[in-house]
Amino acid sequence: MKYLVALTLLIGGWCNAALGASAPEGFAALLKEAELAYQPPQGFSAAPPGRTSIMDYEHALRSSGGELEIRVAVRPLKRLRIDYDDPHGSAPDPNHVFPLVFESMASRLAGGTHAPSRAYSPQQARADFNADWAAAAVFDVVDEFSSDYQQGLLLAIHRNNVSDAYVVFLFDDYEVVKPTLNQAMQTVVFKPLPAAGDKP
């Protein structure tokens, strides 16, 4: 039971973990620490980062017409602290916590209602995002996260021993934003790993 309580607290805090610590050094420095490449879609302009009761995010973008907003949260694993006080077991591996954090975050974004989700296959996660694990969930947006949009898509990617990244896409009409959304899914991906024998 102690483990479950500690993990629940961890998940809530991890949604809001990095903004205060990372803001002074800038979003670019946070991306570098997390081994992430950033390619904003054409026609988008920067919007302010934000703190919400649901999730903090370090960077945001909005399409020229305002029909799609992108919010990015980056969580380097070395900043993750797991409070674990069970003397009979070892603390959970941070690489195994990610799926639980993703499910919790999707539920929080949906205000506790159902948020249909699916995990990418390991092959697809690597091909699309250079990630070891990736998943996506759709949800109806709660006012605590945004009062400007009705629907959302959460994309979560993970690289073992490095970082997690969460990209939230906000919109009103999926059919309207679908072409742009397909392009915007590559806004944040992990940098390719060096090939064997390459110098770092």
C-alpha positions in Angstrom: 0.0 0.0 0.0 2.8 2.4 0.8 4.2 1.8 -2.7 0.8 2.7 -4.3 0.5 5.8 -2.3 4.0 7.0 -3.1 3.5 6.2 -6.8 0.2 8.1 -6.9 1.9 11.2 -5.4 4.7 10.8 -7.9 2.3 10.7 -10.8 0.5 13.9 -9.7 3.7 15.7 -9.1 5.3 14.5 -12.4 2.6 16.2 -14.4 3.8 19.5 -12.9 7.4 18.6 -12.3 9.7 20.5 -14.6 8.4 24.0 -15.3 9.8 25.8 -12.3 13.2 24.2 -12.5 13.6 24.5 -16.2 12.2 27.9 -17.1 15.3 30.0 -16.3 17.5 27.9 -18.6 15.1 28.0 -21.5 13.2 25.5 -23.5 16.1 24.9 -25.9 18.3 23.8 -23.0 15.5 21.5 -21.7 15.2 19.9 -25.1 19.0 19.3 -25.2 18.9 17.7 -21.8 16.1 15.4 -22.8 17.7 14.4 -26.2 14.8 15.8 -28.1 14.6 17.4 -31.6 12.1 20.2 -32.1 10.5 21.0 -35.5 7.4 23.3 -35.2 4.9 22.9 -38.0 4.7 25.6 -40.7 2.3 28.4 -40.0 2.4 28.2 -36.2 3.6 30.9 -33.8 4.8 30.6 -30.2 2.4 31.0 -27.4 3.3 31.4 -23.7 4.1 28.4 -21.5 1.7 27.7 -18.7 0.8 26.3 -15.4 -2.5 24.6 -14.8 -3.9 22.4 -12.1 -3.9 19.5 -14.7 -0.4 19.8 -16.2 2.3 22.4 -16.6 3.9 22.8 -20.0 7.1 24.6 -21.0 6.2 25.5 -24.6 3.1 26.1 -26.7 2.3 26.8 -30.3 -0.8 28.0 -32.1 -1.8 27.8 -35.7 -2.4 31.1 -37.6 -6.2 30.6 -37.6 -6.2 29.4 -34.0 -7.9 26.1 -34.8 -5.1 24.0 -33.3 -2.9 24.6 -30.3 0.1 22.5 -29.2 1.4 22.3 -25.7 4.7 20.6 -24.9 5.9 19.2 -21.5 9.4 17.7 -21.2 10.4 15.6 -18.2 14.1 14.5 -18.0 14.2 11.3 -15.9 17.2 12.5 -13.8 14.8 15.0 -12.3 12.4 12.3 -11.3 12.4 11.5 -7.6 10.5 8.4 -6.4 9.6 8.3 -2.7 9.6 4.6 -1.9 9.7 3.4 1.7 8.9 -0.4 1.5 11.9 -2.1 3.2 11.0 -5.4 1.6 11.3 -4.3 -2.0 13.3 -2.1 -4.4 12.1 1.2 -5.8 10.4 1.0 -9.2 12.5 1.5 -12.3 11.8 4.9 -13.7 11.5 3.3 -17.2 8.6 1.2 -15.9 6.7 4.2 -14.4 6.1 5.9 -17.7 3.0 3.9 -18.8 1.3 4.6 -15.4 2.1 8.3 -15.6 0.7 8.4 -19.2 -2.6 6.8 -18.1 -2.9 9.1 -15.1 -2.2 12.2 -17.2 -4.7 11.2 -19.8 -7.3 10.7 -17.1 -6.5 14.1 -15.5 -6.8 15.9 -18.9 -10.2 14.2 -19.3 -11.3 15.3 -15.9 -11.5 11.7 -14.7 -13.7 10.5 -17.5 -12.7 7.9 -20.0 -9.8 8.8 -22.4 -9.4 6.0 -25.0 -5.7 5.3 -25.5 -3.4 3.0 -27.3 0.3 2.2 -27.1 2.4 2.2 -30.3 4.3 -1.0 -31.1 8.0 -0.8 -30.2 8.8 -0.8 -33.9 6.4 2.1 -34.6 7.6 4.1 -31.6 11.2 3.9 -32.9 10.2 4.6 -36.5 8.0 7.6 -35.7 9.6 9.2 -32.7 13.0 7.4 -32.1 11.4 6.4 -28.8 11.5 3.2 -26.8 7.8 3.6 -25.9 5.0 5.8 -27.1 1.3 6.1 -26.6 -1.6 8.4 -27.5 -5.0 9.1 -25.9 -8.0 11.3 -27.0 -10.1 13.2 -24.5 -12.7 15.9 -24.1 -10.9 19.0 -22.7 -11.8 20.2 -19.2 -11.9 23.9 -18.5 -9.1 23.6 -16.0 -6.7 22.9 -18.8 -8.3 25.0 -21.6 -11.5 26.8 -22.0 -10.8 27.6 -25.7 -11.0 24.1 -27.1 -13.3 21.1 -26.7 -11.2 18.1 -27.8 -7.6 17.0 -27.2 -5.1 14.4 -28.2 -2.2 13.5 -25.8 1.0 12.1 -27.4 3.5 10.7 -24.9 7.0 9.4 -25.8 9.7 7.9 -23.7 13.4 7.1 -24.1 14.9 4.7 -21.5 17.1 6.3 -18.9 16.7 9.8 -20.6 13.3 11.5 -20.6 9.6 11.6 -21.2 7.8 14.1 -23.4 4.1 14.9 -23.6 2.6 16.8 -26.5 -1.0 17.9 -26.2 -3.0 18.9 -29.3 -6.1 21.0 -28.7 -8.9 21.6 -31.2 -12.6 21.8 -31.8 -13.1 19.8 -35.0 -10.9 16.8 -35.8 -11.8 16.8 -39.4 -10.7 20.4 -39.8 -7.3 19.9 -38.2 -6.6 16.4 -39.4 -4.1 17.3 -42.2 -2.2 19.7 -39.9 -2.4 17.3 -37.0 -0.7 14.6 -39.0 2.2 16.9 -39.7 2.3 18.3 -36.2 2.7 14.8 -34.6 6.5 15.2 -35.4 6.8 18.5 -33.5 8.9 16.8 -30.8 10.8 13.5 -31.4 13.9 12.0 -29.9 17.2 12.7 -31.6 18.5 9.6 -33.5 20.9 7.5 -31.4 24.5 7.3 -32.7 25.2 4.3 -34.9 27.5 1.7 -33.4 31.1 2.9 -33.8 30.1 6.5 -34.3 31.8 9.1 -32.1 29.4 10.8 -29.7 
